[in-house]
């Protein structure tokens, strides 16, 4: 292992945990469940990697077996939960893009949250349970890496474990393509809407569409590459029986760095799968952490803390903070209407939410629509075999 990776990796893993959660409060307030699940699973994954990199730096001792039981299940769950969250975001982006109005009734919100919860919480739990079928023994510990699940490499493992991130990525890519087609067919209406709407400018809209396009460009090729790494390390073993797969199940494999780093494919797989969640966290923050809504919340948080220590904003700073919110409430239209009144004012401040787009316009005006949420595509964590026929997430 490169000596520069510690504490470099640990620092970036912790920062990934923090930055993934920064946009969470205003997305929770806006009921953006798909985006919230994406942030939560990414943050949990980064925190898990951070803890493992600290505890098992320079050793492969089984010092925390209960934590390892939890840690490997976080890895297994996040390998499908993050792609599933991306799928939910792209799915809702498509449903918004293909209609002319977007309702924000509480019943619609609850239904959307329920569907997203089924994909992002219930399905990962079912997936974790299914992994017991192909889990050869309790877990492995790799020096400088930490806990990793052991999945016995058989054809059954391919169907129960390896293929699901690819399947989810393909479905998500279909929704992404449908969203792009809806935009292409209605681009004139989109241009007219963006020209008259200050809450969603062209830069923000095309940034969201760029995130959706990345889903197609990155997810499936990289996930396929990780499956190739899994099969290249060693040939797929035949499924003999349940007893054969789970023989000596309580065993814990312990591998010092001087041994496992000799396998080049294993090193590539380990490094790729543990850096990808960190990359996803930072890229997601780059898209959502610097938006106008984020800056407004940063200012509010700063002055909230400042008042505790006796600081207060000057009149010019206060006007800079309040003016964007006032401008969002005074959106002009092509029908010469001075203002339009949304049904629920409490949603006006969430510029990046999925549920904020509901314009009440004059009967002579055309209704317009726009998507307001997208995701950075997550890269599925696949399994790569170790020297003894296992593969790791």
C-alpha positions as CSV (number, residue, x, y, z in Angstrom):
1,X,0.0,0.0,0.0
2,X,1.1,3.5,-0.7
3,X,2.1,5.3,2.6
4,X,0.4,8.4,1.3
5,X,-3.0,6.7,1.5
6,X,-3.0,7.0,5.3
7,X,-4.2,9.4,6.6
8,X,-5.2,10.8,3.2
9,X,-7.9,8.2,2.6
10,X,-9.3,8.6,6.1
11,X,-9.5,12.4,5.8
12,X,-11.3,12.2,2.4
13,X,-13.7,9.5,3.7
14,X,-14.7,11.7,6.7
15,X,-15.0,14.8,4.5
16,X,-17.2,12.7,2.1
17,X,-19.4,11.8,5.0
18,X,-19.8,15.5,6.0
19,X,-20.3,17.0,2.5
20,X,-22.8,14.4,1.5
21,X,-25.1,15.5,4.4
22,X,-24.7,19.2,4.0
23,X,-27.6,19.6,1.5
24,X,-29.8,17.2,3.5
25,X,-31.8,19.6,5.6
26,X,-33.4,21.6,2.8
27,X,-34.0,18.5,0.7
28,X,-35.8,16.9,3.7
29,X,-37.9,20.0,4.0
30,X,-38.8,19.7,0.3
31,X,-39.7,16.0,0.5
32,X,-37.0,15.0,-2.0
33,X,-36.9,11.5,-0.8
34,X,-34.8,10.0,-3.6
35,X,-32.1,12.6,-3.2
36,X,-32.3,12.3,0.6
37,X,-31.8,8.5,0.5
38,X,-28.9,9.0,-1.9
39,X,-27.2,11.4,0.5
40,X,-27.9,9.2,3.5
41,X,-26.5,6.0,2.0
42,X,-23.5,7.8,0.5
43,X,-22.7,9.4,3.9
44,X,-23.1,6.1,5.8
45,X,-20.9,4.4,3.3
46,X,-18.2,7.0,3.7
47,X,-18.4,6.9,7.5
48,X,-18.1,3.1,7.4
49,X,-15.0,3.3,5.2
50,X,-13.5,6.0,7.5
51,X,-14.0,3.9,10.6
52,X,-12.5,0.8,9.0
53,X,-9.4,2.7,7.7
54,X,-8.7,4.0,11.2
55,X,-9.3,0.8,13.2
56,X,-7.4,-1.5,10.8
57,X,-4.6,0.7,9.8
58,X,-1.4,-1.4,10.0
59,X,-3.2,-4.5,11.3
60,X,-5.6,-7.3,10.4
61,X,-6.6,-8.3,13.9
62,X,-10.2,-9.3,14.6
63,X,-10.6,-6.7,17.3
64,X,-14.3,-5.7,16.6
65,X,-16.2,-8.7,15.3
66,X,-19.7,-7.2,16.0
67,X,-18.7,-4.0,14.1
68,X,-17.5,-6.1,11.2
69,X,-20.9,-7.9,11.0
70,X,-22.5,-4.5,10.8
71,X,-19.9,-3.0,8.4
72,X,-20.1,-5.7,5.8
73,X,-23.9,-5.4,5.7
74,X,-23.6,-1.6,5.1
75,X,-21.3,-2.4,2.2
76,X,-23.7,-5.0,0.8
77,X,-26.8,-2.7,1.3
78,X,-25.2,0.4,-0.2
79,X,-24.1,-1.6,-3.3
80,X,-27.8,-1.6,-4.4
81,X,-29.2,1.2,-2.3
82,X,-27.2,4.0,-3.9
83,X,-28.0,2.9,-7.5
84,X,-31.7,2.5,-6.3
85,X,-31.7,6.0,-5.0
86,X,-30.3,7.2,-8.4
87,X,-33.1,5.3,-10.1
88,X,-35.7,7.0,-7.9
89,X,-34.3,10.4,-8.8
90,X,-34.3,9.7,-12.5
91,X,-37.8,8.1,-12.3
92,X,-39.3,11.2,-10.7
93,X,-37.3,13.5,-13.1
94,X,-39.0,11.7,-16.0
95,X,-42.5,11.9,-14.5
96,X,-42.0,15.7,-14.0
97,X,-40.6,16.2,-17.5
98,X,-43.5,14.4,-19.3
99,X,-46.3,16.4,-17.7
100,X,-47.4,20.0,-17.9
101,X,-48.1,20.5,-14.2
102,X,-46.7,19.0,-11.1
103,X,-49.1,18.6,-8.1
104,X,-47.7,19.1,-4.7
105,X,-50.6,17.7,-2.6
106,X,-49.6,15.8,0.6
107,X,-51.1,12.6,-0.8
108,X,-48.9,12.8,-3.9
109,X,-45.9,13.5,-1.6
110,X,-46.6,10.6,0.7
111,X,-47.1,8.3,-2.3
112,X,-43.8,9.3,-3.8
113,X,-41.9,8.9,-0.5
114,X,-43.5,5.5,0.0
115,X,-42.3,4.3,-3.4
116,X,-38.8,5.7,-2.9
117,X,-38.7,4.0,0.5
118,X,-39.6,0.6,-1.0
119,X,-36.7,1.0,-3.5
120,X,-34.1,2.5,-1.2
121,X,-34.8,0.9,2.2
122,X,-36.9,-2.3,1.8
123,X,-35.1,-3.6,-1.3
124,X,-31.5,-3.2,0.2
125,X,-32.7,-5.1,3.3
126,X,-34.0,-7.9,1.2
127,X,-30.8,-7.9,-0.8
128,X,-28.7,-8.2,2.4
129,X,-30.8,-11.2,3.5
130,X,-30.3,-12.9,0.1
131,X,-26.5,-12.5,0.4
132,X,-26.5,-15.1,3.2
133,X,-27.2,-17.7,0.5
134,X,-23.8,-17.1,-1.1
135,X,-21.8,-15.9,1.9
136,X,-19.0,-18.4,2.3
137,X,-18.0,-17.5,5.9
138,X,-18.5,-14.7,8.4
139,X,-16.2,-12.0,7.0
140,X,-12.7,-11.1,6.0
141,X,-10.3,-8.5,7.4
142,X,-7.7,-6.9,5.1
143,X,-4.9,-4.8,6.7
144,X,-5.3,-1.1,5.9
145,X,-8.7,-1.8,4.5
146,X,-10.8,-3.3,7.2
147,X,-13.9,-5.6,7.2
148,X,-15.1,-7.0,3.9
149,X,-17.8,-9.6,3.1
150,X,-16.9,-13.0,1.7
151,X,-19.1,-14.0,-1.2
152,X,-18.4,-17.5,-2.6
153,X,-17.9,-17.1,-6.3
154,X,-20.5,-19.3,-8.0
155,X,-23.1,-18.7,-10.7
156,X,-25.7,-18.3,-8.0
157,X,-23.6,-15.4,-6.6
158,X,-23.8,-13.7,-10.0
159,X,-27.6,-13.7,-10.1
160,X,-28.1,-12.9,-6.4
161,X,-25.4,-10.4,-5.9
162,X,-23.3,-9.2,-8.9
163,X,-26.1,-8.6,-11.5
164,X,-28.4,-6.4,-9.5
165,X,-26.5,-3.1,-9.6
166,X,-26.2,-3.6,-13.4
167,X,-30.0,-4.2,-13.7
168,X,-30.8,-1.1,-11.6
169,X,-28.4,1.0,-13.6
170,X,-30.0,-0.1,-16.9
171,X,-33.5,0.8,-15.7
172,X,-32.2,4.1,-14.4
173,X,-30.6,4.8,-17.8
174,X,-33.9,4.1,-19.5
175,X,-35.6,6.7,-17.4
176,X,-32.7,9.1,-18.1
177,X,-33.1,8.6,-21.8
178,X,-36.9,9.2,-21.6
179,X,-36.3,12.4,-19.7
180,X,-33.9,13.6,-22.4
181,X,-36.4,12.7,-25.1
182,X,-39.1,14.6,-23.3
183,X,-36.9,17.7,-23.1
184,X,-36.0,17.4,-26.8
185,X,-39.6,17.3,-27.8
186,X,-40.6,20.2,-25.6
187,X,-37.4,22.3,-25.8
188,X,-39.3,25.4,-27.1
189,X,-41.6,25.3,-24.1
190,X,-38.6,24.8,-21.8
191,X,-36.9,27.8,-23.2
192,X,-40.0,30.0,-22.8
193,X,-40.4,28.8,-19.2
194,X,-36.8,29.4,-18.2
195,X,-36.9,32.8,-19.8
196,X,-39.8,33.8,-17.5
197,X,-38.8,32.0,-14.3
198,X,-36.1,33.2,-12.0
199,X,-36.4,30.2,-9.6
200,X,-34.9,27.8,-12.2
201,X,-32.5,29.3,-14.7
202,X,-31.0,27.7,-17.7
203,X,-27.7,27.0,-15.9
204,X,-29.3,25.0,-13.1
205,X,-31.6,23.1,-15.5
206,X,-28.9,21.9,-17.8
207,X,-26.7,21.1,-14.8
208,X,-29.4,18.7,-13.7
209,X,-29.7,17.2,-17.1
210,X,-25.9,16.7,-17.2
211,X,-26.2,14.7,-14.0
212,X,-28.8,12.5,-15.6
213,X,-26.6,11.9,-18.6
214,X,-23.7,10.9,-16.4
215,X,-25.9,8.0,-15.2
216,X,-25.7,6.5,-18.7
217,X,-22.0,7.3,-19.3
218,X,-20.6,6.0,-16.1
219,X,-22.7,3.6,-14.2
220,X,-23.1,0.6,-16.5
221,X,-19.5,0.6,-18.0
222,X,-17.8,0.8,-14.6
223,X,-20.2,-1.8,-13.0
224,X,-19.5,-4.1,-15.9
225,X,-15.7,-3.6,-15.4
226,X,-16.0,-4.6,-11.7
227,X,-17.9,-7.8,-12.7
228,X,-15.0,-8.5,-15.1
229,X,-12.5,-8.1,-12.3
230,X,-14.6,-10.5,-10.2
231,X,-14.4,-13.2,-12.8
232,X,-10.8,-12.5,-13.9
233,X,-9.3,-13.1,-10.5
234,X,-10.4,-16.8,-10.6
235,X,-12.8,-19.0,-12.5
236,X,-16.4,-19.3,-11.2
237,X,-16.8,-22.3,-8.9
238,X,-19.7,-24.7,-9.4
239,X,-22.6,-24.6,-6.8
240,X,-22.4,-27.9,-5.0
241,X,-24.7,-27.6,-2.0
242,X,-25.7,-25.3,0.8
243,X,-23.5,-27.3,3.2
244,X,-20.5,-26.9,0.9
245,X,-20.9,-23.2,0.5
246,X,-21.4,-22.5,4.3
247,X,-18.8,-25.0,5.6
248,X,-17.0,-23.5,8.6
249,X,-19.2,-20.4,8.3
250,X,-17.9,-18.8,11.6
251,X,-14.4,-18.5,10.2
252,X,-12.8,-15.1,9.8
253,X,-10.2,-14.6,7.1
254,X,-7.3,-12.2,8.0
255,X,-5.0,-10.9,5.3
256,X,-1.9,-8.7,6.0
257,X,-1.1,-6.1,3.4
258,X,2.1,-7.8,2.4
259,X,0.1,-10.7,1.0
260,X,-3.1,-9.3,-0.5
261,X,-1.3,-6.4,-2.2
262,X,0.6,-8.9,-4.3
263,X,-2.6,-9.6,-6.3
264,X,-2.8,-6.6,-8.7
265,X,-6.5,-7.2,-9.7
266,X,-7.5,-7.4,-6.0
267,X,-5.7,-4.1,-5.3
268,X,-7.4,-2.4,-8.2
269,X,-10.8,-3.7,-7.0
270,X,-10.2,-2.7,-3.4
271,X,-9.1,0.8,-4.2
272,X,-11.8,1.4,-6.8
273,X,-14.7,0.3,-4.6
274,X,-13.6,2.2,-1.6
275,X,-12.8,5.5,-3.4
276,X,-16.0,5.5,-5.4
277,X,-18.4,6.4,-2.6
278,X,-16.1,9.3,-1.7
279,X,-16.0,10.5,-5.3
280,X,-19.8,10.3,-5.4
281,X,-20.1,12.4,-2.2
282,X,-17.9,15.1,-3.5
283,X,-19.4,15.2,-7.0
284,X,-22.9,15.3,-5.6
285,X,-21.9,18.2,-3.3
286,X,-20.3,20.0,-6.3
287,X,-23.7,20.0,-8.1
288,X,-26.0,20.7,-5.1
289,X,-23.8,22.3,-2.5
290,X,-23.2,25.6,-4.3
291,X,-26.7,26.3,-5.7
292,X,-28.5,29.5,-4.7
293,X,-30.6,27.6,-2.2
294,X,-27.5,26.2,-0.6
295,X,-25.9,29.6,-0.4
296,X,-29.0,31.1,1.2
297,X,-28.9,28.3,3.9
298,X,-25.2,28.9,4.5
299,X,-25.8,32.5,5.1
300,X,-28.7,31.8,7.5
301,X,-26.6,29.2,9.4
302,X,-23.7,31.6,9.6
303,X,-25.7,34.5,11.1
304,X,-27.6,32.1,13.4
305,X,-24.2,31.1,14.9
306,X,-23.0,34.7,14.7
307,X,-25.9,36.0,16.8
308,X,-24.9,33.5,19.6
309,X,-21.4,35.1,19.8
310,X,-22.7,38.6,19.4
311,X,-22.4,39.2,15.7
312,X,-25.1,40.6,13.6
313,X,-25.4,41.3,9.8
314,X,-25.1,44.8,8.4
315,X,-28.0,46.3,6.5
316,X,-26.2,45.6,3.2
317,X,-25.5,42.0,4.1
318,X,-29.1,41.5,5.3
319,X,-30.4,42.9,2.0
320,X,-28.2,40.5,0.1
321,X,-29.6,37.6,2.1
322,X,-33.3,38.6,1.9
323,X,-33.4,39.9,-1.7
324,X,-33.1,36.5,-3.5
325,X,-36.0,35.1,-1.4
326,X,-38.1,38.2,-2.3
327,X,-37.2,37.9,-6.0
328,X,-38.3,34.3,-6.0
329,X,-41.8,35.4,-5.0
330,X,-42.1,37.9,-7.8
331,X,-41.7,35.9,-11.0
332,X,-43.0,37.6,-14.1
333,X,-44.9,35.9,-16.9
334,X,-45.4,36.4,-20.6
335,X,-49.0,37.3,-19.9
336,X,-48.1,40.5,-18.1
337,X,-49.2,39.2,-14.7
338,X,-47.1,40.9,-12.0
339,X,-47.0,37.9,-9.7
340,X,-48.3,34.4,-9.4
341,X,-49.3,32.8,-6.2
342,X,-48.4,29.1,-5.5
343,X,-50.7,27.0,-3.5
344,X,-48.2,26.5,-0.7
345,X,-45.8,29.3,0.0
346,X,-43.6,27.2,2.3
347,X,-42.2,25.4,-0.7
348,X,-41.0,28.5,-2.6
349,X,-37.6,28.6,-0.9
350,X,-36.6,25.2,-2.1
351,X,-35.3,25.9,-5.6
352,X,-33.9,22.4,-6.2
353,X,-36.8,20.4,-4.9
354,X,-39.0,18.1,-6.9
355,X,-42.2,19.3,-5.4
356,X,-42.0,23.1,-5.7
357,X,-43.1,23.6,-9.4
358,X,-46.8,24.5,-9.3
359,X,-47.6,27.7,-11.2
360,X,-51.0,29.4,-11.0
361,X,-51.3,31.3,-14.3
362,X,-54.0,33.2,-16.1
363,X,-56.3,31.2,-18.3
364,X,-54.7,32.8,-21.4
365,X,-51.2,31.7,-20.4
366,X,-49.6,28.5,-21.4
367,X,-48.6,26.1,-18.6
368,X,-45.0,25.1,-18.6
369,X,-43.1,22.5,-16.8
370,X,-39.5,21.6,-15.9
371,X,-37.7,18.9,-14.0
372,X,-36.1,20.0,-10.8
373,X,-34.1,17.1,-9.6
374,X,-31.5,14.7,-10.9
375,X,-28.7,12.7,-9.5
376,X,-25.2,11.8,-9.9
377,X,-25.1,8.2,-11.0
378,X,-23.7,5.9,-8.5
379,X,-21.2,3.3,-9.3
380,X,-22.2,-0.2,-8.2
381,X,-19.8,-1.9,-5.8
382,X,-19.1,-5.3,-7.2
383,X,-17.2,-8.3,-5.9
384,X,-13.7,-9.3,-6.8
385,X,-12.2,-12.6,-5.8
386,X,-9.4,-13.0,-3.4
387,X,-6.7,-15.7,-3.5
388,X,-8.9,-18.4,-2.1
389,X,-11.9,-18.0,-4.5
390,X,-13.8,-15.3,-2.7
391,X,-14.8,-11.9,-4.1
392,X,-15.2,-8.7,-2.2
393,X,-17.6,-5.9,-2.5
